[in-house]
């Protein structure tokens, strides 16, 4: 279960985002806050069909979209239609790039597929240049709704992750302390933390339009990031060595 193989499951990742305007907009806003305004060579690890990369292309001289799924890469070419993007099929545990290749990058909605996140983050660290910026997103095990549902015993549980099953596969939600320890051990420097999709609720989404919800989300990204409040945590990292 190291990576979701969307080719073998025939899971339509583009279709997955139908009806998820709020989550998409909230994530786009967070990414734009964290990614540098200008970069030389950018990498989107597990970039899918290019959903998050599209609006960043005007910031970068060149970009690589890496994904494990051939189907996703084909859809990314159709979606992005940009000559400055190189499409690479690859494994996050064995990135096909030399050391210090990129000055900026991101990995969004990939961590929940990884049983060994420390190995993936070590490999990403290798291909990023000294002083480079990398945006990491992970599914938060201890988000506010989970704490309300499961109570104080759940809040005190330091288990690195819990496992959930959905139609599209198995997902891992990580304890923030576990992710921070991995990052610290690898010498990644955390420079910003955002809490995203804080209003992810079927009831709220039926009442309030996605654009309104995403605007509200945008206002609380930073303050709620300090509390690891939401289901999705975005971290801005810098490679220090």
Phi, psi and omega per residue, in radians:
X1 nan 0.449 -3.092
X2 -1.047 -0.748 3.138
X3 -2.380 2.599 3.027
X4 -1.267 2.142 3.129
X5 -1.705 1.578 -3.085
X6 -1.208 -0.310 3.076
X7 -1.219 -0.780 -3.077
X8 -1.323 -0.528 -3.121
X9 -1.555 -0.229 -3.102
X10 1.004 0.612 3.117
X11 -1.386 2.191 -3.113
X12 -1.541 1.732 -3.050
X13 -1.244 -0.535 3.068
X14 -1.135 -0.770 -3.133
X15 -1.131 -0.521 3.123
X16 -0.967 -0.566 -3.066
X17 -1.461 -0.051 3.032
X18 -1.131 2.204 -3.119
X19 1.449 0.082 3.113
X20 -2.029 0.755 -3.120
X21 -1.059 -0.705 -3.113
X22 -1.078 -0.885 -3.124
X23 -1.080 -0.711 3.141
X24 -1.094 -0.833 -3.129
X25 -1.150 -0.704 3.132
X26 -1.073 -0.727 -3.137
X27 -1.212 -0.709 3.124
X28 -1.048 -0.720 3.136
X29 -1.130 -0.728 3.139
X30 -1.119 -0.776 -3.130
X31 -1.065 -0.782 -3.108
X32 -1.130 -0.517 3.074
X33 -1.182 -0.636 -2.929
X34 -1.680 -0.555 -3.110
X35 -1.304 2.372 3.126
X36 -0.975 2.632 -3.134
X37 -1.158 -0.504 3.117
X38 -2.410 2.452 3.068
X39 -2.619 2.765 -3.138
X40 -1.474 -1.037 -3.057
X41 -2.347 2.071 -3.014
X42 -1.936 2.516 3.033
X43 -2.193 2.296 3.038
X44 -1.882 1.806 -3.077
X45 -1.475 2.128 -3.068
X46 1.192 0.745 -2.990
X47 -1.293 -0.050 3.091
X48 1.052 -2.285 -3.115
X49 -1.633 0.209 3.078
X50 1.617 0.254 -3.092
X51 -0.909 -0.833 -3.066
X52 -1.544 -0.359 -3.077
X53 -1.384 -0.515 -2.975
X54 -0.905 -0.846 -3.063
X55 -1.442 0.026 3.126
X56 -1.791 -0.151 -3.016
X57 -1.112 -0.473 3.112
X58 -1.312 -0.102 3.115
X59 -1.675 -0.295 -2.959
X60 -2.107 2.501 3.067
X61 -1.225 -0.646 3.079
X62 -2.634 2.804 -3.109
X63 -2.566 2.611 3.030
X64 -2.049 2.251 2.993
X65 -1.870 1.988 3.136
X66 -1.866 2.315 3.077
X67 -2.612 2.661 3.139
X68 -1.371 -0.372 -3.037
X69 -1.703 2.143 3.057
X70 -1.101 -0.649 3.129
X71 -1.104 -0.762 3.097
X72 -1.081 -0.708 -3.137
X73 -1.134 -0.691 3.083
X74 -1.079 -0.768 3.125
X75 -1.184 -0.583 3.117
X76 -1.125 -0.735 3.098
X77 -1.022 -0.729 -3.134
X78 -1.234 -0.636 -3.069
X79 -1.337 -0.750 -3.047
X80 -1.490 -0.750 3.128
X81 0.846 0.933 -3.074
X82 -2.356 2.199 -3.078
X83 -1.245 -0.302 -3.102
X84 -1.421 -0.088 -3.131
X85 -1.716 2.311 3.009
X86 -1.827 2.269 -3.083
X87 -1.798 2.167 -3.035
X88 -2.264 2.233 3.001
X89 -1.517 2.192 -3.078
X90 -2.883 2.969 -3.102
X91 -1.862 2.255 -3.105
X92 -1.085 -0.398 3.109
X93 -1.398 -0.267 -3.131
X94 -2.474 1.244 -3.069
X95 -1.177 2.296 -3.049
X96 -1.492 0.897 -3.111
X97 -2.381 2.638 3.070
X98 -1.183 2.890 3.039
X99 -1.006 2.583 2.997
X100 1.016 0.689 -3.048
X101 -1.442 -0.468 -2.955
X102 -2.213 2.568 3.099
X103 -1.798 -0.089 3.119
X104 -2.815 2.660 3.137
X105 -3.072 3.137 3.129
X106 -2.747 2.763 3.009
X107 -2.465 1.840 -3.029
X108 -2.040 2.295 3.111
X109 0.994 0.737 3.074
X110 -2.123 -0.640 -3.059
X111 -0.963 -0.587 -3.097
X112 -1.205 -0.102 3.044
X113 -1.694 -0.099 -2.919
X114 -1.841 2.074 3.083
X115 -1.341 -0.406 -3.112
X116 -2.179 1.218 -3.075
X117 -1.070 -0.525 -3.129
X118 -1.114 -0.613 3.117
X119 -1.233 -0.708 3.113
X120 -1.133 -0.760 -3.108
X121 -1.228 -0.521 3.053
X122 -1.174 -0.712 -3.139
X123 -1.206 -0.691 3.067
X124 -1.101 -0.739 3.101
X125 -0.989 -0.703 -3.130
X126 -1.051 -0.752 -3.031
X127 -1.490 -0.157 3.097
X128 -1.530 2.491 -3.125
X129 -1.354 2.699 3.055
X130 -0.972 2.323 -3.113
X131 1.452 0.007 -3.114
X132 -1.295 2.836 3.141
X133 -1.953 2.372 3.103
X134 -2.357 2.338 -3.137
X135 -1.805 2.106 -3.112
X136 -2.002 2.329 3.035
X137 -2.057 2.443 3.012
X138 -2.459 2.659 3.083
X139 -1.331 2.252 -2.976
X140 -1.604 1.985 3.103
X141 -1.075 -0.642 -3.011
X142 -1.805 0.637 3.122
X143 -1.215 2.877 -2.947
X144 -1.030 -0.768 -3.125
X145 -1.095 -0.657 3.125
X146 -1.160 -0.697 3.133
X147 -1.141 -0.701 3.103
X148 -1.116 -0.704 -3.073
X149 -1.237 -0.726 -2.976
X150 -1.792 -0.237 3.026
X151 1.504 -3.038 -2.977
X152 -1.180 -0.502 3.122
X153 -1.161 -0.646 3.086
X154 -1.163 -0.702 -3.128
X155 -1.082 -0.573 -3.109
X156 -1.476 -0.157 -3.099
X157 -1.326 2.108 -3.103
X158 -1.703 0.251 3.095
X159 -0.929 2.305 -3.024
X160 -0.982 -0.605 -3.134
X161 -2.773 2.823 2.910
X162 -2.085 2.835 -3.006
X163 -2.048 2.262 3.124
X164 -2.124 2.636 3.119
X165 -2.071 2.301 3.094
X166 -2.297 3.098 -3.114
X167 -1.031 -0.565 -3.056
X168 -1.602 0.058 3.082
X169 2.395 -2.879 3.136
X170 -1.747 2.409 -3.085
X171 -2.235 2.541 3.111
X172 -1.951 2.216 3.010
X173 -1.804 2.208 -2.996
X174 -1.763 2.549 2.994
X175 -1.273 2.285 -3.117
X176 -0.955 -0.664 -3.133
X177 -1.108 -0.589 3.111
X178 -1.150 -0.792 3.133
X179 -1.150 -0.741 -3.135
X180 -1.117 -0.639 3.097
X181 -1.132 -0.756 3.100
X182 -1.033 -0.813 -3.121
X183 -1.088 -0.745 3.132
X184 -1.126 -0.732 3.133
X185 -1.104 -0.501 -3.118
X186 -1.611 0.039 -3.138
X187 1.246 0.334 2.958
X188 -1.258 2.429 3.073
X189 -1.793 2.164 3.096
X190 -1.488 2.125 -3.113
X191 -1.986 -0.237 3.093
X192 -2.819 2.558 3.095
X193 -2.358 2.245 3.128
X194 -2.122 2.479 3.019
X195 -1.751 2.185 -2.963
X196 -2.209 2.655 -3.088
X197 1.063 0.732 -3.073
X198 -1.169 -0.345 -3.113
X199 -1.911 0.506 -3.117
X200 -1.258 1.659 -3.134
X201 -2.632 2.263 3.118
X202 -0.969 -0.660 -3.121
X203 -1.176 -0.862 -3.131
X204 -1.096 -0.703 -3.102
X205 -1.167 -0.469 3.084
X206 -1.289 -0.507 -3.050
X207 -1.562 -0.723 -3.012
X208 -1.966 2.272 3.140
X209 -1.040 2.624 -3.086
X210 -0.998 -0.710 -3.117
X211 -1.163 -0.621 3.109
X212 -1.206 -0.796 3.127
X213 -1.059 -0.721 -3.118
X214 -1.179 -0.569 3.079
X215 -1.155 -0.718 3.083
X216 -1.141 -0.731 3.121
X217 -1.028 -0.723 -3.130
X218 -1.016 -0.591 -3.110
X219 -1.262 -0.457 -3.035
X220 -1.927 0.071 3.127
X221 -0.862 -0.934 -3.027
X222 -1.271 -0.905 -3.102
X223 -1.090 -0.669 3.137
X224 -1.373 -0.314 3.064
X225 -1.094 -0.596 3.130
X226 -1.148 -0.401 -3.108
X227 -1.762 -0.066 -3.024
X228 0.881 0.904 -2.969
X229 -1.331 -0.810 -2.941
X230 -1.518 3.077 -3.123
X231 -1.346 -0.264 -3.095
X232 -2.268 2.135 -3.109
X233 -1.959 2.245 3.099
X234 -1.907 2.265 -3.132
X235 -2.147 2.291 3.033
X236 -1.639 2.127 -3.067
X237 -2.017 2.638 3.022
X238 -2.212 2.328 3.061
X239 -1.376 2.065 -2.974
X240 -1.575 -0.371 -3.072
X241 -2.153 nan nan
